[in-house]
């Protein structure tokens, strides 16, 4: 015989756990199904093992979605970073702000997972692990039949919180997208996000030797998209580091982007200020950038002419390049190195208040499976909490 639940949540990550807890606190009978031996694998590895669990500055402006940014307003205002922080403090978890509003556990990511498991337990949620969902059927009278490796369930509401395709070694699957397709819910084509970029070796060979070198820069793709001021790290395949991971989520495939190598100064004024004393460009740039980078950026054939001898048009060109060095990646390092998935369930198909499908009543999508991608720095966890809470109040 089937077990009947008010709510079945599929996926035991951040969003699924928080949704189950939120629904359970409302007196709903909730079962959470997780196909891994334990829930919360991605929580455990996040933030270098200390879990960057939210960001104090999280607003709708910190997210990428192909739909309307207004979609985020309802859930993000009803459950804020301050709300989650209050829960963390209620559990006595020590935390610190690292930078730019990013909050981390002082000790371990395990504390966040243990907190969520305890909250679920206190709310009467049953967590079932090693449970693979083998099929989902919409019942004629309403509700759902869920076939699993551990028997059949029925439920009034079904919440899909199975995440995206990033970090496949932790058990990521496209199952949530399959369910969306099964019930005619539109998808935005998924792709890796917050991921290192690769550069064509033929064009950028001089920079592969800089692997491990990091410089403080500003990156951006176009005037109407955000700029990111953080470090860029050179790798043997291209570029990584916070500024590159950030830009990867807003870039279109094969789109070029720009790097301001001198984000704290006016590049033209900087060059003009060194047009005395016979100083050349290499000498000037070595005052503000690592020598290894300067050598690669100028190239082996750069003429060591004094800056004073360069015509104004050449100074102007150099300044433009320093303030907006254009790079053309040829790809990225894929889902194994991606922190999140861009794309997923189209937000236009969901209620912004409840995360319920507009055309499929009783079916909810939350967290990373939805086409909402936060910036690096705790924003994706905040989306998990906010979307999980929104669904948990509605199921």
N, C-alpha and C positions, 0 to 999 in steps of 0.2 A: 504493500500500500504506500501511496505517496504521503510524505510529510507536508503539511500545509503551513506556510509562513505568511505573515503580512507582507514582509519584504525579504527578498533574496538579493544580496549584493555579490556580484562576481568580481573578484580582484581585491587582494588584501594589501594594497599599497597605501600611501598616505590618504588619498581621496576616499578609497573604499572603507578604510578603518574609521575615518572621521564621519562619513555618512552613516555607517552602521551604528556608531556610538550616538550620533545626533538623533537618529530615528528611534533607537532603543530608549533614549531618555524621554521620549514622548509616549512611551508605553507600547510601542509597536513590537511585535514578535519578529526578530530579525536573525537571519543566518547569513554569515559571510563565508563565501567559498573561495579558497585559495589553492591553486594547482601546485605550488611549491611546498616543500616540507615545513616552511614557516612563513608567516606574513612579513612584510616590511623590509625585504632585502635591499631595496634602493635607499630606504631611510638609513639603514645601517652603514652604507658606504659613503653617504653624502657628507660633504664638508670635510673630507679627509678623516672621516670617522667621528666628527663632532657635530654633524648635522646643522647646516645653515637653515634653521627651521622657519624663518620668516625674514622680512625686511621692513623696518619701521617706516620707510618712505613709500611703501607699495601703493600705487594708484593705477588707474586704468591706463595711464600713459606708459607704463612699464611693461606692456604686453603687446605681442604681435598676433593679429588675427586677420584673416582675409575678409571677415564679415565686419559689421559695424562695431566700433569700439564701445558704443553705448551698451552693447550686450553685457559687458562686464560690470556695469555700474551697480545693478541691483544686488548681486551676490557679494561684490567687493565692499559695499557699504554696510551690508547687514552682518558680515563677519569680517572684522578687520585684523590687522597684525596685532593691535593692542589687545583684542579679544583672545587671540591664541597665546600671546605672551602672558596674559592673566592666568590662563590654564596651566602653562608651564610653571609659573611661580606658585600656583596653588599646590602643585606636586613637589615643590621644594627643589626644583632643578636649577642649579646655578648656571648662569649664562653670561655672555659678554658680547659687546658690539665690536666687531673686528674693524670694519670700515664701511663707509657709505650706507649706514643703516643695517648692515648684515649682522644678524644675531646667531650665535653659535652656543652649543652646550660647552660649559667649562670642562666637562669630563668626557662623555661619550654619547654617540648617537643612540646607543642602546636605551638611554634614559627616555628618549622621545618615543621609541617603539614600546617600551614597557608602560609608559604613561597611556598610550593609546589602547594597548591591550587591557590595562586595568580599567580604563574608562568604558571599554566595550563590555568587560565582565560585569562592572557595576550596573551597566544599563541592560543586562540580561541578554546580550548578544551572544550567539553561538558561533564560534570561529571553527570552521572545518578545513583542515589542511590536507594536502595530497589528494585533492578532489578536482578532477578534470571534468569540465562541462562538455558533454558530448552532443547535446542538441537542445534547442529551445523552440517551444511551440506556443503560439498564442491561442488561448482557449476561446471557443465560440461565445461562451457566457461571460467572458472577461477574465483577465488574469493570465497566468503563465504556467506552463509545464516545463520543467527543467530536468533533462536527463543527465546524470552524472556517473562517474566511475564508482560512486558510493550510493547509488540508488536514485530514485526519482523524487523530486520536490514539486510542489505547486506554490504559487505566490500571487498575491494581489498586485504587487509592484516588483519590477525587475530593474536593478541598477547595474549598469555596465561601468566598471572602474578598472579596466584591465590594462590601462596605460598604452604607451606607444611601442615603438620598435627599438628604442635606444637601449644600450647595454644588454645585448641578447644573452650574454653569459649568465645573467640573473633570471632568465626565464621569460624574457619579453617575447610576445607572439602577436600576430595580426588578428587574433580572435575577435577583438572588439569591432574591428572594421568589417569582419565577415558578418557579424550580427547586424551591423548597420545596413549592409547591403541586402541581407536576407529580408529585412523589413522596409526596404525602400528609403532608408534615411541617407540623404546625400553626404558625400565625403569630399574633402579637399585633399588632393594627392599628398600623402605623407612624404617627408624627407627629413634627413638628419638636421638637428639644430644644436646650437651651442657646441660646435664641432670644429676641430682644426681644419684649416684650408690647405690644399695642395697647390703648388705652383709648377708650371711647365719647366722642366730642367733645362731645356734648350735656351729659354729666355732669361732664367733667373739662376743659372748655374753658380754664379759668383756668391750667392747667398747661402747655398747649402753648406759651405764651410763655416758658416756662422752658427751652426747648431748649438743650442744652449745659451746663446746671447739674448738678453732681454733689454728692451728700451721702452721708455715711457713716451707714449704717443697719443694722438687722437685719431680715431677712425670714423669714417662715415661713407654712406653710399650715394646719397643725393640730398639736396637741400631740404626736401620735405620729410626726411627720415632722421632719427636721432643720431647724435654724435656720442662716441664712447671714449672717455679719457681713462685709459689704464695701460698696463704693460702689454707689449707684443713680444712673443718669444719665437725666435727662429728655430726651425727643426730641419732634419735632414730631408724632409719632404715638402716643406713650405713654412707655414706660419701657425702659431698657436698663441696661448696666453689669453688673459681676460678680454682684451680689446678685440681680438680676432674671434673668440667664441661669441662675443656679443654681436659683432657685425655679421657673422655667419647666419644668424637667424632672420635677419632682415634682408639679406641679399637674395636676389633671384638667381637661379642656376646660371653659372658662367658670367654673371654680371661683374663688372669691375668695381673697385672701391678705391678710396683715397686715404692716405695717411699723412697727417701733419707731424713732421719730424721735430718741429720746434714749437710745441703747443703753448709755451709760456712767453714767447717773444714774437715780434713782428719780423718775419724772415727777411724782408727787404731792408728794413732798418738795421737788422743785425749785419747783413752783408755790407751795407754802406758804412757802418761804424768801423769796419776793419779794412777800409781802403786807404790805410796809411801804413807807413813803416815797411813797405815792400811785402806785406803778408799775403800769402796765397790762400785759395779756397780750402785746401786740405788743412792748413794750419788753423784757420778760423773754425772749421767744423769740428776739429778735434777738441776744441774748448767746450763743446756742448754735447758731443756724441762720441760713443766708443770708437777708438781708432780702427778696430777691425771692421766695423760697419762703414765708417767713412771710406776706407780703402775699397770695399766692395761696391759701395754706392757710386763712387766717382769712377770706378773702373781703372784698369791698368794703364789706359792711354790718356788719362786726364792730364792736361797740360798744367805744369806748376807755375803758371803765370801769376804775378801779383794781381790782387783784386783791382788795384788802381788802374791796371792796363785793360781791364775788361770793359767793353762798351756797355752802355746803359741797358740796351736791349738784352744782352746776355745776363746781366745782373737780374733783370726782371724775370727772365726765364728760369734762372736758378732759384730765385725766391719763390716763384710759383711752384716749382718742383718740390722744394723743401716744405712748403706749406700744404701741398696737395699731391704727394707722390702717388701716381696711379698704378694700381696693381691689378692684374687679370688672372685670377685663380682658374685652374682647369678642373677643379673638383674639390672634394673634401675627403676626410678619412673615414666616413661612413658611420653606420650605427654602432659598431663596437667602441668608437671613441666619442660618440655623441652623448651629451648629457640629457637631451630631450628630443622629442619628435615634433617637428613643425607640420601642421596640417592635421587631418583627422575629421571627426564628425563636424559638419558645417554648422556653425552657430545659428544660422538662419532657420535651421530645422528644430531648434530647441527653444523652450521658454526661458527667458533670461532670469525669471524669478525662481523657477523650480528645477530647471535642467531636464524637464520632461519633453519628449518628442511631441511636437504639435500635432502630427498626423497619426501617431501610434501611442494611444493613451496607456499609461502604466509602464512605459519604457523610458528610462532615464540614462543619460550619459554624463559622466563627470571626470574631472582630472585631465590627465595627459591624452586620453583618447579623443578629447575634444580639440578642435582647431583653435586653441589658445596657448600661446607660448610666452612665458615670462622671460625677462632678462636674467642674466646670471646674478646670483646674490640673494637667494631666498624667495624670489618672486614666484617660482613655480610651486614651491610648497604652499605659499599663501593662496595660490589659485586652487590647489588641492583642498585646503581647509575650507575655503569660501564656497567652492562648488559642492563639496561634500555636505557642508552645513545646509546649503540651499535645498539640495535634494532631500536631505534628512528631515527637513521641516515639512516636506510635501508628500512623501511616500506614505 
